[in-house]
């Protein structure tokens, strides 16, 4: 593939690779990214950025880079956190933190935004201000929501914001995007079934919570198959069942946990209502009770039309029209960049990383070959938005 990338960006690749592999070696999970944050701060200071802020999230970093002329403001965002996964790679830079690893490529996203910050700090041929946003806690804990609630977009007059994610097993160096919903809303639920414990040899003396829980799990699948319009999208997944401690006791309690993925608020409302109804109805049938906790974690990631067009034009400039897919099918995965897109206009894009282990797999490793492509995308966005 022919890519049109500034040679000064290409020259950053060895340095960015070293940054990425260092970050990979020291993964930190949600709101614990102390070493990662310090690394980012040290790099941004060495680049000579204009201002630096750390008050918008416990471990978030925001840098300001001003162009050589005044103008509007643009935000570029990267996530910085890792996951609670035991790495199964044989690399010189494998995780040195037990039980944690960068299994989603946030080490690469961070390095790309650092590369863009270094380039922009030394090439200020743009009219306006760039805000580089290093966001913590994308995985499950909503660091994006925290930064918005802490006033990121109130403190700075940012008019548009852009994010990017690597995608393994999509063609190397190709871009994927769509207007409107790109990724689903993400909710979680917990159902506590309480019955009456008994000896396993005398089940008639109790109310079996394990039997009740398995019936609840089966019934929850009817939400997608029998309650939601077949033309709408929903995934209800039970991911945990916890009950019992020994061989010969029918336990008093059972816990069911899982997730719901949707695109439309009315489908989300229906799912929440039906989970309550099903859990309570099935539990009552088996003389048990159900206590349901439902949390709406992330909204759907919805790209704005104007910014999506800008993103497509920039991607096309870098890799050519045939390598930009502007009507990609949406994903049922979720992303807390959604909170930023709810606050101001912007767009989120996927960058193909070629063949490899999937995201969140213990053998995943970010492909350093796309570092310069990611930096070029960020830099050209700035040049287009801040002419």
HELIX and SHEET records of a PDB file:
HELIX    1   1 UNK A    7  UNK A   10  1                                   4    
HELIX    2   2 UNK A   13  UNK A   25  1                                  13    
HELIX    3   3 UNK A   34  UNK A   47  1                                  14    
HELIX    4   4 UNK A  106  UNK A  122  1                                  17    
HELIX    5   5 UNK A  143  UNK A  149  1                                   7    
HELIX    6   6 UNK A  152  UNK A  155  1                                   4    
HELIX    7   7 UNK A  203  UNK A  205  5                                   3    
HELIX    8   8 UNK A  209  UNK A  220  1                                  12    
HELIX    9   9 UNK A  222  UNK A  222  1                                   1    
HELIX   10  10 UNK A  223  UNK A  227  3                                   5    
HELIX   11  11 UNK A  265  UNK A  285  1                                  21    
HELIX   12  12 UNK A  305  UNK A  319  1                                  15    
HELIX   13  13 UNK A  321  UNK A  323  5                                   3    
HELIX   14  14 UNK A  338  UNK A  343  1                                   6    
HELIX   15  15 UNK A  368  UNK A  370  5                                   3    
HELIX   16  16 UNK A  371  UNK A  385  1                                  15    
SHEET    1   A 8 UNK A  51  UNK A  53  0                                        
SHEET    2   A 8 UNK A  61  UNK A  66 -1                                        
SHEET    3   A 8 UNK A 127  UNK A 135 -1                                        
SHEET    4   A 8 UNK A  69  UNK A  79  1                                        
SHEET    5   A 8 UNK A 158  UNK A 167  1                                        
SHEET    6   A 8 UNK A 346  UNK A 352  1                                        
SHEET    7   A 8 UNK A 175  UNK A 176 -1                                        
SHEET    8   A 8 UNK A 324  UNK A 325  1                                        
SHEET    1   B 2 UNK A 180  UNK A 183  0                                        
SHEET    2   B 2 UNK A 301  UNK A 303 -1                                        
SHEET    1   C 4 UNK A 234  UNK A 242  0                                        
SHEET    2   C 4 UNK A 253  UNK A 262 -1                                        
SHEET    3   C 4 UNK A 185  UNK A 194 -1                                        
SHEET    4   C 4 UNK A 289  UNK A 298 -1                                        
SHEET    1   D 2 UNK A 198  UNK A 199  0                                        
SHEET    2   D 2 UNK A 249  UNK A 250 -1                                        
END                                                                             
